[in-house]
Amino acid sequence: MTTKPLCQAAVKSLVVVSLLSLMLTGCANNNTLPRATVHTSQTTSVDNYQYLIGPADTLTIFVWRNPELSGSFIVRPDGQISTSLVEDVPVSGKTPTQVAREMEQILGKYIRDPVVTVSVNNFVGPFSEQVRVIGQATNPQAVNYRQYMTLLDLMISVGGLTEFAAGNSAKLVRTTNGSQRTFKVRLDDLIREGDISANVDILPGDIIIIPEAWF
């Protein structure tokens, strides 16, 4: 006489367990964060570097014989600028010359044969062009890349090493054509011993990781 209620209870228990499993699976999926996007710099050697415009840069756009269309424009966080004729012009990741030619095409719809010059007044650049130092540096930070920047220049920018740094165990991570490579750098030899042979070229997008020494 008790078989039917017991079966119904078992079925209800299975349903509850199944619902809980689905809920937990959904929570697990919702808590999984996407991996960060790796943005590769267009610079592959110190000799082919060109400055690329990035968010927070200030652009001066001069349109010949059209002062009302000229002016100073700040690049928004989304990498675009707003002009008097066009509200959204993508400029991030482009050279000033590329932006000038594109502005000529855009303005050509409104004025005849526009001649445009673009210059940058505040240099920030896109994230893909910045160099980052993390770990046991005096002032770990992202540094705007400058042409022919070296490891020594970069370490001066971040204030050198802390007293706890294992400088000769530091790593340089470089992304080229979508793949990452890791190189050993000798920061103790370079900074504390003055061994200039330990100095190397830095490229946009490089990451320097400085571990803590084990005593």
N, C-alpha and C positions, 0 to 999 in steps of 0.2 A: 504493500500500500504506500510505502514511502519512496518507491523508486522514482516516480514521476517528479515530485518536488525536488529530489536530489539532482535529477538531470537538469531541471530548469535552473537550479542554483549554479550548477557547473557551467551551463551555457552563459548565464549572466556574468559569471566570473571571467570566462574567456573573452567576452565582449569588452568588459572593463579593462582587462589586461591589454587587449588589442588597441583600444582607444588610448590608453596611457602610452603604449609604445609609439603610436603615431604622433602623439603630442610631443614626446621626448625627441623623436627624430626630427620633427619640425623645429623644435627649439635648438637642437644641435646644428641644423642647417642654417638657421637664422644667426647663430653665434659664430659662424665661420666667416672670417673677414677675407675679402679678396686680396691677393698679393699686389704689392705696389708695382705700378707700371715703370719699367726701365726706359728712360729717355736717352738715347744715344746722341752724343755730340756729333756735329758734322765735321769737326776738326780731327784729322787722323795723324797730323804731324805739326810741329811748331811752325812750319813754313807755309801751311795752307790755311792759317787762321783768319777768319773774318768775323767781325763783331756782329752778333745777332741781337735784335731788339727783344726786350722782354717786359713783363708787367712791371709797372712803376717807373719805367723809363719816361723821360720827357722829350718829346719830339718837337722840333721846330720845322714846320712845313712852309716853304716859301713858293708861292705861285706867281710867276713873272707877270707883271702888269695887272695882277688881280689881288691887291692887298686885302680886300674883304674876304678872300678865301684863304689867306695866309694866317698863321698863328702858331701858338704853342699848345701842344696836346699831350695829356698824360695817358699812358697806356694802362687800360683798366686791368684788373686781376684776370679777366677772361681773355686777355691778349688782344683786345680791340681798342680802337679809338673812335670818337664821335666828332665829325666835322660839321660845318655849317650846311653842307649839301647831302652828306651821307652819314647816317647815324652809327652804323657798325662796319668798321673797316678792319679786317684781321691784319695785324702787323707783327705779332710775336713770332719769333723764330726766323725772321727775315732780315736781310741786310737793309741799311738805309737806302741803297740804290734800288733794290728790288721794290721797296715801298714807293719810292719816287716814280718808278715806271708804272706801277699799278695805279697810283693816284692819277697819273696822266690819262690812263685809260678810263678811269671812273669820271674824271672831270671833263673828258672829251665829249661826254654826252650832254654837257651843259654849256661849255665854252669852246671856242675854236683854238685848236693847236696849243693846248696848255703845256707849259714848261715848268716842271716841279723839281725842287731841291729839298732833300730831307736831311737834317742833322740831328744828332743826339746830344742833349745837354746834361742829362743825369743818367749815369751808366749803372744799370743793375743787371740786365740780361736775363734770359730764360734760365730755369733751373738746370737744364741740361748742360749749360755752359759754366755753372758755378763749381768750385772746388771745395770739398768738405773735409774738415779735420775733426775726428772724434777721439775720445779717450783721454789719455794723460798729456794733453796740451794745456798750457796756461790759460788759454782762452779758446776752447773748441768752438768752431763756427764755420759757416759757409762763406767763402771768399770769392769775390768776383775775379774771374780769370783775366790776366793781362798777357799779351803776346810775349813769348819767350820767358814766361814765368818758370822758375826752377823750384826745387824742393826747399832750398835755403830761403828763397823769397817768401814762400808759403809759410814756413816756420817762423819767420820774422813777423809775418802778419798775425799769427796766432800767439805770439809772445814766447815761443820756445817750448821747452819741456818742463813738466813738473818734476819735483825731486823724487817722485815715486815712479816715473816713467821707465819702461824697458825699451829704450829708443832703438836698440839694434834688433828688437823683435817686432818692430813696426811693419805694417803691410801697406802696400799701395794697390787698390782695387781699381781696375780700368775696364770699361765696357767698350768693346769695339765690334761693330757689325752685329750687335745684339748678343754677343757672348762676353762673359766676364773672365778676366785674367788677373791673377794675384802675383805681385812681385814683392820681394823682401827689400826693405830700405834700411840703411844704417844711420839712424838719426843721432845716436850717441857719438859715433865717429865724426859725423858732420858737425854737430853743434858743440859737443863738449870737448872733442879732440881737435877740431878744426881741420879735419881731413876733407879737403875739397873734392877728392876723388869720389866721395860718397854722394856728391850732389848730382841730381838727375833732372831732366826736363819734366815739367808737369803739363798735362793736357786738360782741356775743359771736361768736366764730369768726373775727374779723378776723386777718389776717396782715400784718405790716409787714416789708418786705424792704429792707435798707439796703446798698447796694453800696459797694465800695471806690473811692476817688477815684483817677483816673489822673494822675500827676504828670509 
